[in-house]
Amino acid sequence: MAQARRGDDGRYYGDLPCRWCEALLDQKGRRRPRSHCGPWHRTKTYVSNVFVLIAGLF
């Protein structure tokens, strides 16, 4: 499993997997780690969380 490390300048370097499809994402010195490989995977994560929240209420 790949890991990103935090450098002395506070930026992330290395690879982290996408939360949805496990594709490796090069962080390229980002200040915040990138956890999704595209906007559609981020949307699917948010929608699934909302669905679970609503289902949990019933």
BELCORMO-V981905 format. One record per helix or strand. SS is the DSSP state (helix for helix, strand for strand). FROM is the first residue (numbers start at 0). TO is the last residue. Records with the same first field share a line. If there is no record, write none. Layout:
# BELCORMO-V981905
SS: FROM-TO  FROM-TO
This chain:
# BELCORMO-V981905
strand: 3-5  11-16  23-25  29-29
helix: 38-56
